[in-house]
Amino acid sequence: MNSLYLNTKQAANLLNVSVATIYRWTSERRIKTRKHGGRNIYYKPDLEAWSKNSGKPPFNY
């Protein structure tokens, strides 16, 4: 998978929150997700933009 796409655990690490929080935000449609093989994947630039706009700092790799 392209490094621009993250799984749930990677998205949680990027946003410095728990996996449960990512699931909750996904179900509340607060963050964008895509389905790939029945799993949620997250586009890293979308998460970074969302984080910047929401005031939550992203985790730097």
RABELLIN-V150940 format. One line per field, one symbol per residue. ss: DSSP state (H for helix, E for strand, L for the rest). psi: psi as a letter, one per 20 degrees, with the letter a starting at -180 (. if undefined). burial: I if it has 16 or more other C-alpha atoms within 10 Angstrom, else O. Layout:
ss=???
psi=???
burial=???
//
This chain:
ss=LLLLEELHHHHHHHHLLLHHHHHHHHHLLLLLLEEELLEEEEEHHHHHHHHHHHLLLLLLL
psi=qqiipqagghggggilrrhhgggghghikhqqqqpokjqpqpoghggggggghijopqpp.
burial=OOOOIIIIOOIIIIIOOOOOOIOOOIOOOOIOIOOOOOOIIIIIOOIIOIIOOOOOOIOOO
//
